[in-house]
Amino acid sequence: MSDAEEVGLPAREAAAQFLEAALARRAGLDEALSGSATRGLSPRDRAFARALTMATLRRLGAIDRALEPKLQRAPPERVKTLLRLGMAQLFWLDVPDHAAVSTMVALADRVQATRKFKGLINAVLRGLQRDGKPADDPEALAPAWLMARWQTAFGADGARAIAATIALEPATDLTARDPADAAALAELLEGEVLPGGSIRTARRGDLAEWPAFAEGRWWVQDAGAAIPTRLLAVRPGETALDLCAAPGGKTLQLAAAGASVVALDRSADRLKRVTENLARVQLSAEVVTADARSWPDKRTFDAVLLDAPCSATGTFRRHPDVLWAAAPGDIASLAEVQTRMLESAAGRVKPGGRLVYCVCSLEPEEGEAQVRGFLARHPEFTLAPVTPGEGGAPAASVSPEGWLRILPQHLDGGIDGFFAARMVRKT
Ligand SMILES: C[S@@+](CC[C@H](N)C(=O)[O-])C[C@H]1O[C@@H](n2cnc3c(N)ncnc32)[C@H](O)[C@@H]1O
């Protein structure tokens, strides 16, 4: 009997709850993964539930495309959930076909409201099994509205290349506290050092048990997420402000470079992670709970980083739920917040100081449009173009204007999508 066969109904019930939470609201998956659905599950069941949910989310577009012609009318939500999870198990997980089908039928049987759909679930999943694995079509993987946006912004080929990375499970990227330690860490962790210094490893499992974790020699940070901070090139003794700091990857980079750092975030809860992370890697920062738009502090800084809240569409490799939880209206309302945050950030930069604005979004309203608007409103700032290769930025991501538009296909093995621009305040 395979491992997956031994994993029983409780793990699959948890996966159903995870999937429904992921599709119901932004951040729903994170809440569910740490919530009551996992209570009582063994570590192996929890890992299976998570893997099943992630596999389903990574292929959701293709799954729904295959399911649609098999259903004459929309079934209740839970039945749709079981069909989606069943199809993911049939084709993308190491689960025997009979177990993929019988477990979904058994879950339907548990609840009065879904019991009468047992026959439908069995017939549809058997039908899908007979049809065979759907051909890989990147365009089926993203919601149509996002695909259309990416086609407008990056062309048809660019959009297809972005979508093709949705199905790929990413490796883990780490940042070394001391850049000179990267090569030694890569060896310890069976990884490789990427341009810019991030370490990429195919290791899986509990991070806390990986070499050099307890010594605080590294932290987890996608290679794309590590690039914007490097553009600030902070020097020991400089002052730096991280205006949206939690959970803290960029704060750690600033502190590791020797800056005297203020790490601000609106969420006291998320800031606890910053404090914990700082303690583990033995670095320090002044941690402040405040709204970046109205923080009354009058200090100015050599380097200001604004990693603004955004639609996070660039992070779908690690968080495929962002594709399905995002809605078109979110982008416009987040863009308004970003504009207001940039206004506040501007006043906190010393004459001659640098401001880096970044978002983990692929949407131009949250990136290029923000910086164009900012520079038009603030003649006291000039764009300081990023030079090719700077900070480990892939060559393809450096735009003619001199900002970064990092797309997931810009690095072999993938990289999180980011926009980043550096501005300098005139003296
Ligand atoms: C993209 S995340 C920051 C990630 C972080 N820079 C890192 O590298 O780990 C955005 C953060 O902005 C915070 N945030 C949202 N609105 C805010 C506001 N008005 N003022 C300050 N922080 C805010 C959120 O709590 C969230 O932690």
The ligand as a Gaussian input file, in Angstrom:
#p B3LYP/6-31G(d) Opt

LIG

0 1
 C        4.211000      42.956000       1.158000
 S        4.017000      42.828000       2.875000
 C        5.614000      43.272000       3.445000
 C        6.636000      42.154000       3.396000
 C        7.945000      42.514000       4.096000
 N        8.519000      43.732000       3.563000
 C        8.986000      41.416000       3.996000
 O        9.883000      41.472000       3.179000
 O        8.895000      40.462000       4.784000
 C        3.073000      44.247000       3.225000
 C        2.951000      44.614000       4.681000
 O        2.327000      45.905000       4.748000
 C        1.630000      45.990000       5.949000
 N        0.706000      47.122000       5.824000
 C       -0.463000      47.193000       5.147000
 N       -0.993000      48.415000       5.255000
 C       -0.159000      49.144000       6.025000
 C       -0.136000      50.476000       6.496000
 N       -1.118000      51.325000       6.194000
 N        0.912000      50.886000       7.262000
 C        1.921000      50.037000       7.571000
 N        1.951000      48.762000       7.159000
 C        0.938000      48.318000       6.388000
 C        0.997000      44.629000       6.108000
 O        0.694000      44.373000       7.472000
 C        2.103000      43.721000       5.555000
 O        2.870000      43.202000       6.602000

